[in-house]
């Protein structure tokens, strides 16, 4: 049987299906009315074909809500432009209550942008919205994206939800360095996983993810970005936030309490297995592109 995920862009259909299911819940953490249309039959087929995939929807729902809230905070603190790297089928520019003056740029592969434009026909963004077709794995991608946000007239927030894990550490380093070169780039909001979680997912879904393997899972977590000019301003654990938002696995609070009492260091490491980091651009020495990118998955 062939893999249900043939390439990285297929994962966008899969993630959109999770958002559609969450949106149908009476206690939904967010509402994405376009998600089911964007996911289409293929998005549902991908999710149904992966073992236990449907039961892990809570992780995507929580991650989505964390990023929604972080974007709102950055906008309230002065962000004038949002550059959404590897936008996939995200519709935040259409579903969030954003200032009309905010610039939002959704960046992804040409085929993904084409699907977005067709599926969102007739929908109105809540802010000033544009699409940008760029292959982020190419050498000059970061410079193109950086240039797009250069004339923002104020601070720029970058978002890279569900993207970095599919890039090689050297590619992440190159993009980080190129983006840091643009003074307007102030914040970077991204999700991260540890090598252990990357290996677990890679082993469990090895054949299914053959077309989109996990590549980036820095053992030093956000410290990977420090020499590149990006400092951790905030980190939200998917596990911890799932408890707070009441969208966790059964007995999650109990396991957390027991772990904190008996093995606090292990519990701390566990809580950072998967999370969302808000990085802030800082001036200083930036490691040259091509240097050792550090451990990765």
Secondary structure, 3 states (H helix, E strand, C coil): CCCCCCCCCHHHHHHHHHHHHHHCCCCCCCCCCCHHHHHHHHHHHHHHHCCCCHHHHHHHHHHHHHHHHHHHHHHHCCCCEEEEECCCCCCHHHHCCCCCCCEEEEEECHHHHHHHHHHCCCCCCCCEEEEEECCCCCCCHHHHHHHHCCCCCCCEEEEECCCHHHCCHHHHHHHHHHHHCCCCEEEEEEEEECHHHHHHHHHHCCCCCCCCCCCCCCCCHHHHHHHHCEEEEEEEEHHHHHHHCCCCCCCHHHHHHHHHHHCHHHHHHHHCCEEEEEEEECCCCCCCCCCCCCCCC
